[in-house]
Amino acid sequence: MTVFLWILQILLALALLAAGGGKLAKPHEQTAEAMPWARSFSAGQVKTIAALEVLAGLGLVLPAATGIATVLTPLAAAGTALIMIGAVVTHAWRKEWSQIAPGVVLLAIAVVIAWGRFGPYAW
């Protein structure tokens, strides 16, 4: 199970780093063209979401890999779950039904990681 959790952590971290990094690297206007939901938020809010995604991605792997402050790994997973709840709610509110499934999948992965690392497979 530990190997399975590591695989989930790495996959989720890569997804978060790609999503957050892409939003951080582009101006708000370009992000809003590619992701219509971003029009509902200010540039600062979108950049904050992106920064939280990047931090969560790093937090899913680095503490566990280094053995330093390993409690940050399940906390990053719990934070990711909160971000994904916000994403699912935002897409539902905007009636972007096709965008809900990816958020639900990432939410489920984050919950499994948080459960495993807070619980029976903690460091």
Secondary structure, DSSP 8 states (H G I E B T S, - for coil): -HHHHHHHHHHHHHHHHHHHHHHHHS-HHHHHHH-GGGGGS-HHHHHHHHHHHHHHHHHHHHHHHHTSSTTHHHHHHHHHHHHHHHHHHHHHHTT-GGGHHHHHHHHHHHHHHHHHHHTTT--
